[in-house]
């Protein structure tokens, strides 16, 4: 049985048409004052979904990774890159030793 209201399908709801801005649902997680590795992983993972969609997501990811590397070391930042799949988006792991 088809829904004839404004040519909407049975799978569309009124809420699909309430907002003109398709990015209203962007609600990034906040880092606590003393973030853990899990906190960095969570925010980087969230922002990775918005790369090439939201204007500054790639900048935020780089910022969070640098903060994590400064606090916990490059190895932990590299683990976040691997866990969140950032390599497929162009991120590279950081060298662990200076040459």
LOKEFI-153305 format. One record per residue (C-alpha): residue number from 1; residue in three letters; x, y, z. Coordinates in steps of 0.2 Angstrom, whole numbers, plus 5000, padded with zeros to 4 digits. Layout:
% LOKEFI-153305
+-----+------+------+------+------+
! pos ! code !   c1 !   c2 !   c3 !
+-----+------+------+------+------+
! NUM !  Ala !    X !    Y !    Z !
...
+-----+------+------+------+------+
This chain:
% LOKEFI-153305
+-----+------+------+------+------+
! pos ! code !   c1 !   c2 !   c3 !
+-----+------+------+------+------+
!   1 !  Unk ! 5000 ! 5000 ! 5000 !
!   2 !  Unk ! 5008 ! 5016 ! 4994 !
!   3 !  Unk ! 5008 ! 5032 ! 5004 !
!   4 !  Unk ! 5002 ! 5046 ! 4993 !
!   5 !  Unk ! 5007 ! 5061 ! 5005 !
!   6 !  Unk ! 5019 ! 5072 ! 4995 !
!   7 !  Unk ! 5025 ! 5057 ! 4985 !
!   8 !  Unk ! 5034 ! 5049 ! 5000 !
!   9 !  Unk ! 5038 ! 5031 ! 5000 !
!  10 !  Unk ! 5033 ! 5020 ! 5014 !
!  11 !  Unk ! 5051 ! 5020 ! 5021 !
!  12 !  Unk ! 5052 ! 5039 ! 5023 !
!  13 !  Unk ! 5046 ! 5048 ! 5038 !
!  14 !  Unk ! 5041 ! 5066 ! 5042 !
!  15 !  Unk ! 5058 ! 5069 ! 5051 !
!  16 !  Unk ! 5067 ! 5065 ! 5034 !
!  17 !  Unk ! 5060 ! 5082 ! 5028 !
!  18 !  Unk ! 5060 ! 5093 ! 5044 !
!  19 !  Unk ! 5078 ! 5099 ! 5042 !
!  20 !  Unk ! 5086 ! 5108 ! 5027 !
!  21 !  Unk ! 5103 ! 5105 ! 5034 !
!  22 !  Unk ! 5109 ! 5087 ! 5031 !
!  23 !  Unk ! 5123 ! 5089 ! 5044 !
!  24 !  Unk ! 5112 ! 5093 ! 5059 !
!  25 !  Unk ! 5116 ! 5076 ! 5066 !
!  26 !  Unk ! 5135 ! 5080 ! 5067 !
!  27 !  Unk ! 5138 ! 5079 ! 5086 !
!  28 !  Unk ! 5157 ! 5076 ! 5089 !
!  29 !  Unk ! 5162 ! 5068 ! 5106 !
!  30 !  Unk ! 5171 ! 5079 ! 5118 !
!  31 !  Unk ! 5188 ! 5075 ! 5125 !
!  32 !  Unk ! 5188 ! 5075 ! 5144 !
!  33 !  Unk ! 5202 ! 5086 ! 5153 !
!  34 !  Unk ! 5213 ! 5070 ! 5155 !
!  35 !  Unk ! 5209 ! 5060 ! 5140 !
!  36 !  Unk ! 5214 ! 5041 ! 5139 !
!  37 !  Unk ! 5219 ! 5032 ! 5124 !
!  38 !  Unk ! 5201 ! 5025 ! 5122 !
!  39 !  Unk ! 5195 ! 5043 ! 5122 !
!  40 !  Unk ! 5207 ! 5048 ! 5108 !
!  41 !  Unk ! 5202 ! 5032 ! 5099 !
!  42 !  Unk ! 5184 ! 5037 ! 5101 !
!  43 !  Unk ! 5185 ! 5055 ! 5094 !
!  44 !  Unk ! 5197 ! 5050 ! 5080 !
!  45 !  Unk ! 5185 ! 5036 ! 5075 !
!  46 !  Unk ! 5170 ! 5048 ! 5075 !
!  47 !  Unk ! 5179 ! 5061 ! 5065 !
!  48 !  Unk ! 5185 ! 5048 ! 5052 !
!  49 !  Unk ! 5167 ! 5045 ! 5047 !
!  50 !  Unk ! 5167 ! 5064 ! 5042 !
!  51 !  Unk ! 5183 ! 5065 ! 5032 !
!  52 !  Unk ! 5178 ! 5074 ! 5015 !
!  53 !  Unk ! 5161 ! 5078 ! 5022 !
!  54 !  Unk ! 5164 ! 5090 ! 5036 !
!  55 !  Unk ! 5177 ! 5104 ! 5032 !
!  56 !  Unk ! 5189 ! 5102 ! 5047 !
!  57 !  Unk ! 5188 ! 5083 ! 5051 !
!  58 !  Unk ! 5205 ! 5079 ! 5044 !
!  59 !  Unk ! 5213 ! 5094 ! 5054 !
!  60 !  Unk ! 5205 ! 5087 ! 5070 !
!  61 !  Unk ! 5211 ! 5070 ! 5067 !
!  62 !  Unk ! 5229 ! 5076 ! 5065 !
!  63 !  Unk ! 5227 ! 5087 ! 5080 !
!  64 !  Unk ! 5220 ! 5072 ! 5091 !
!  65 !  Unk ! 5234 ! 5060 ! 5085 !
!  66 !  Unk ! 5248 ! 5073 ! 5089 !
!  67 !  Unk ! 5240 ! 5076 ! 5106 !
!  68 !  Unk ! 5240 ! 5057 ! 5109 !
!  69 !  Unk ! 5257 ! 5055 ! 5103 !
!  70 !  Unk ! 5263 ! 5068 ! 5114 !
!  71 !  Unk ! 5255 ! 5061 ! 5130 !
!  72 !  Unk ! 5256 ! 5042 ! 5126 !
!  73 !  Unk ! 5269 ! 5040 ! 5113 !
!  74 !  Unk ! 5269 ! 5038 ! 5094 !
!  75 !  Unk ! 5266 ! 5019 ! 5096 !
!  76 !  Unk ! 5249 ! 5022 ! 5103 !
!  77 !  Unk ! 5245 ! 5035 ! 5090 !
!  78 !  Unk ! 5250 ! 5023 ! 5077 !
!  79 !  Unk ! 5238 ! 5010 ! 5085 !
!  80 !  Unk ! 5224 ! 5022 ! 5084 !
!  81 !  Unk ! 5228 ! 5025 ! 5065 !
!  82 !  Unk ! 5226 ! 5006 ! 5063 !
!  83 !  Unk ! 5211 ! 5003 ! 5074 !
!  84 !  Unk ! 5201 ! 5017 ! 5066 !
!  85 !  Unk ! 5206 ! 5012 ! 5048 !
!  86 !  Unk ! 5214 ! 5029 ! 5044 !
!  87 !  Unk ! 5227 ! 5021 ! 5032 !
!  88 !  Unk ! 5213 ! 5018 ! 5020 !
!  89 !  Unk ! 5210 ! 5037 ! 5020 !
!  90 !  Unk ! 5228 ! 5042 ! 5017 !
!  91 !  Unk ! 5235 ! 5043 ! 5035 !
!  92 !  Unk ! 5252 ! 5035 ! 5038 !
!  93 !  Unk ! 5259 ! 5028 ! 5054 !
!  94 !  Unk ! 5273 ! 5039 ! 5062 !
!  95 !  Unk ! 5291 ! 5032 ! 5062 !
!  96 !  Unk ! 5295 ! 5027 ! 5080 !
!  97 !  Unk ! 5313 ! 5032 ! 5079 !
!  98 !  Unk ! 5321 ! 5047 ! 5072 !
!  99 !  Unk ! 5333 ! 5044 ! 5057 !
+-----+------+------+------+------+
